[in-house]
Amino acid sequence: MTTESTQSDEQKIRDLINAWGEACEAGDLTALMQLMAEDVVFLTSGSAPMRRKQFAEVFSAMGVIMDLTCRSNVQEITINGDLALCWNLLEVSFTRVEGETRKHAGNVLTALRRGADGQWRIWRDANLLTLV
């Protein structure tokens, strides 16, 4: 893989991370679903692994009772063929309809896979956010 194509892939992954945050803030589940692989798995502390269907259900339920604000700070991207790892510092604020805001922050390690269409998608996501 050339340095130019690696830089292009790295930018595509950064764009995906930004698009994820924008879609979360907009409550756009359709956009989020397009950014994840069919066999995606989300890992969070204290919860069972969450697959695509469960993510959609949880996100839809949350969208009714709160707004999200997301801030990402990519620390590292490593690409090896059609797999990539992205270490990200993430801050998410959850604001309930009645006005209470809770801020969570921490490290996220995301494994991405390039599909047959050339697009990068989230494949595995280990989220270590805690209340701050």
Buried (B, 14 or more C-beta within 10 A) or exposed (E): EEEEEBEEBBEBBBEBBEBBBEBBBEBBBEBBBEBBBEEBBBBBEEEEEBBBEBBBEEBEEBBEEBBBBBEBEBEEBEBEEEBBBBBBEBBBBBBEEEEEEEBBBBBBBBBBBBEEEEBBBBBBBBBBBEEE
